[in-house]
Amino acid sequence: MRNTFSRIRVQAQAQGRGRGRGVTLLELMVVVAIMALATAGVSISLRDTPSAQLEREAERLAALLEAGRAASRASGVPVRWMVMGDGFRFDGLPPKTLPDQWLVAGIHVQSAQPILLGPEPIIAAQAVVLSISEMPERTATVASDGLRPFAVR
């Protein structure tokens, strides 16, 4: 009797093994759909907020002003940064030496006075206040005391 039960169990296991191998097309489609939903959810949650965009533009402007300052000292030619419509310009540098557009639409400069970047190693204390149209109450200030590099404050 015991031998009969063992034989039935072995036959049942042998039959089950053949069916358990592989993945059906439906199972594969369910896994792909779950992965697509998870990817969409992550990409939506990682969108830049207007505050993050403003901060990134301020950091970029600080780096560009320092690049203009270095170019002015290297060439011995005065360089001025000025706001122009929806962008800006570096007077004193050859065209297209440095970028002249914001990366994000809606950036506004609240102080429209030109900034003198050199060629002297020590310049006057200067600041630029940026805002973004989606959050006009939020501002970022890019400033230098004349000795230190431009930085976001």
Secondary structure, 3 states (H helix, E strand, C coil): CHHHHHHHHHHHHHHHHHHHCCCCHHHHHHHHHHHHHHHHHHHHHCCCCHHHHHHHHHHHHHHHHHHHHHHHHHHCCCCEEEEECCEEEEECCCCCCCCCECCCCCEEECCCCCEECCCCCCCCCEEEEEEECCEEEEEEEEEECCCCCCEEC
